Amino acid sequence: MKLYDIISNLKFIGIKHYQDIEINALTCSSKERVSNGIYFCIKGLSQDGHKFALESVKNGAVCLVVEKYLDIPITQILVENSRIAMSYISSIFYQTYKSKMKFIGITGTNGKTTTSYVIREILTNLGKKVGLIGTEGVYINNLLLPSSLTTPDPIMLHKIIYEMESNGCEYCVMEVSAHSIALNKIDNINFDVAGLTNITKDHLDFFLSMENYIKCKASLFNVKHTKLGVINADTKQLKDIAKKSNCEITTIGKDGEVKIEEIIQTLRGTNFKISFNNKQYSVHTNLLGEYNVHNVLLAIICVAKMGFKITEIINVVKNNIIIVPGRFNVLNIDANFNVIVDYAHTPDGIKNVLSTIKKLSISRLITVFGCGGNRDKTKRAEMGQIASELSDYVVVTTDNPRDENPEMIIDDILRNNDKENIVRILDRKSAIEYALSIAKRGDVVAILGKGAENYQEVKGIKLPFSDYAVVDEYFKYKSKDELKA
C-alpha cells in the first residue's frame, strides 16, 4: 500500500523528506525487522521511542511517525499524538475500518474474561462464527492463539481483526482494558455493543486516583466508541456512568432495568430469575457466585441487544457447560478435599471468590495468594485483610514479582495485619504444596492470583510456572491412602 493512501485522511502537523513509498509493515518496536515499514515513535512510561528510531531504520523502517522531527534523512510524519496516529493508520493498513463484523466490547475491573467467554459460547451455539480477544488469548473461530496483553497494541489488534474477518468471523468479542482506552488502542474500533461489569480498586499505579480510573472506563460509553451500552447498575459509580452517557444504555442488576430477582446457589451451579421487558425468565448456569450472575446476565443482554431472542440465549446458557480458563476452576483431583484455581487479583475479586466458597458446604478454607510487583501497592494490605477474614488459613506467597523484591511485597500484604491464621512462604510452589499438605476432609484450597497463567515474571523474564502443574505434580507423588486420610 502506498504511503499516500495510508495518510491521505490522517490529521498531521507536517511532513519532512516526503516520498510516496510502498509500505509493507507497521511496527512500534525498534528491534523488529520489517520490510518497508512505518515505525511509530511512542512515548512510553519509561522509554521514549524517538530515541530508538535510528535502530528501527536499520531494521527496515522507511517512514517515521513522530511527535518531534528527528535528524534522520527519511520520511517523517509529524503528529500531535503518535498513539492516536498508530490506531488510525493500523485501521487503514489492515482495512479494518470497513469491517462488516459486529463488535462487542467488555470492560470492567473484574469479570471481563468470564463475560466475554459466555458471549462467545452463546453466539457459537447460535450458529455464528466468532472471534475473541482477551486475557487468555485470541480465538479465531476454534483456533486459539496466545496473547500477552488483554487488549493488544493497535497494530496487532487490527491485524487480528483482519485475520478474523478473513476466516469468516461474523462477530468479534473483545475485552477492553482501562489501559487500552487511556492509550488510544481502541480509537478506531466502533462497538455495536459495549458492556461494563463493575469498577473496583485497581491500576491506581497508572491512573493515580479512582476518579481518573472511573472517568477512563466511562469514556467507552460514548457515541464516539459504541452504539449501545449494557451496564451493571448495582454500584453507584456505574449508575452515574449510565446517566451521563450519550449513547443508549440498558442497566442490569438488582437495581437495573433488567432485574435479578432470585439467586439460588448449589454445587451444581447457580439458578436465578430475571425480569426483562415485563416478563420473567429462569436462568441456570454452571458458574458459581453472585458476581457470575451479573457476568452471565451482562452477556445475555449484550447478545440480546444484537437482535437475538432472549429465550434462545437463555436456552444456550442453561444447556452448556461454560469453562473459563483460570476462573473458579474446580480441579479434578482424587482426594477428600477440593482445590480451586482462580485469577482473582484485586480486593473485590478475592472477596467475591472467597465469599462464594464460604457459602458452600465445606469444612475449612485455605487460601494461597500473593500480589503482583510494579502494580498498585495500595491494594496489597486490603487484600491481605480480606483473605485473612474470610479464610481459616492463609498462605501468602509470590505472584509475579516483576522488578520488586518479593519479600517486600509480602511485607506490604501483611502490613498492620495481626491475624494468627497467616503464614508466609516466599516460593509459590512450596506455598501451594504446604496448603495442600494441611488440607483435610471437606476442606477447600483456593489458589488465587495467576489463574491460567503459565509463567512467573521475575526481573523481566517469564519463567515457566503453572498453579495447575504444581497441583498435578503434588498429587502424582501422593498415595491415595495419604490423600484420603
CORGI-V512039 format. One record per backbone hydrogen bond with DSSP energy under -0.5 kcal/mol. NH is the residue of the N-H (numbers start at 1). CO is the residue of the C=O. Records with the same first field share a line. If there is no record, write none. Layout:
NH->CO, CO
//
This chain:
3->21
6->2
7->3
8->4
10->7
12->10
13->78
14->78
16->76
21->19
23->1
24->22, 36
25->36
27->38
30->28
32->29
34->59
36->34, 60
37->60
38->25
39->37, 63
40->27, 38
41->39, 65
42->40
44->42, 47
49->42, 47
51->48
52->49
53->50
56->52
57->53
58->54
59->55
60->57
61->56
62->37
63->37
64->75
65->39
66->64, 77
72->70
74->72
75->62
76->16
77->64
78->14, 76
79->66, 77
85->81
86->82
87->83
88->84
89->85
90->86
91->87
92->88
93->89
94->90
95->92
96->91
97->91
98->95
99->96
102->170
104->172
105->193
106->174
107->195
109->198
115->111
116->112
117->113
118->114
119->115
120->116
121->117
122->118
123->119
124->120
125->121
126->122
127->124
128->123
130->128
131->171
132->139
133->173
134->137
137->134
138->145
139->132
140->138, 143
141->130, 139
143->140
144->142
145->138, 143
157->153
158->154
159->155
160->156
161->157
162->158
163->159
164->160
165->161
166->162
167->163
168->165
169->164
170->129
171->129
172->102
173->131
174->104, 172
175->133
176->106
177->175
181->177
182->178
183->179
184->181
185->180
186->180
187->184
189->186
191->189, 225
192->103
193->103
194->228
195->105
196->230
197->107
206->203
207->203
208->204
209->207
213->209
214->210
215->211
216->212
217->213
218->214
219->215
220->217
221->218
222->220
225->222
226->222
227->191
228->192
229->248
230->194
231->250
232->196
233->231, 252
239->235
240->236
241->237
242->238
243->239
244->240
245->241
246->221
248->227
250->229
252->231
253->258
256->253
257->251
258->251
259->257, 275
260->253
261->259, 273
262->273
264->271
266->269
269->266
270->285
271->264
272->283
273->262
274->281
275->259
276->274, 279
279->276
281->274
283->272
285->270
292->289
293->289
294->290
295->291
296->292
297->293
298->294
299->295
300->296
301->297
302->298
303->299
304->300
305->301
306->303
307->304
308->303
313->309
314->310
315->311
316->312
317->313
318->314
319->315
320->316, 317
322->320
323->321
324->322
325->323
327->324
328->326
329->341
330->328
331->329, 339
333->331
335->333
336->483
338->443
340->445
341->329
342->447
343->326
350->346
351->347
352->348
353->349
354->350
355->351
356->352
357->353
358->354
359->355, 356
360->357
362->360
363->442
366->364, 444
367->365, 393
368->446
369->395
373->400
375->372
379->376
380->377
383->379
384->380
385->381
386->382
387->383
388->384
389->385
390->386
391->387
392->365
393->365
394->421
395->367
396->394, 423
397->369
398->426
399->371
401->399
402->457
404->401
406->404
408->405
409->405
410->406
411->407
412->408
413->409
414->410
415->412
417->414
418->416
423->394
425->396
431->427
432->428
433->429
434->430
435->431
436->432
437->433
438->434
439->435, 436
442->336
443->440
444->364
445->338
446->366, 444
447->340, 445
448->368, 446
449->342
451->342
453->450
456->463
458->456, 461
459->402
461->458
463->456, 461
465->454
470->466
471->467
472->468
473->469
474->470
475->471
476->472
477->473
478->475
483->479
484->480
485->482
//
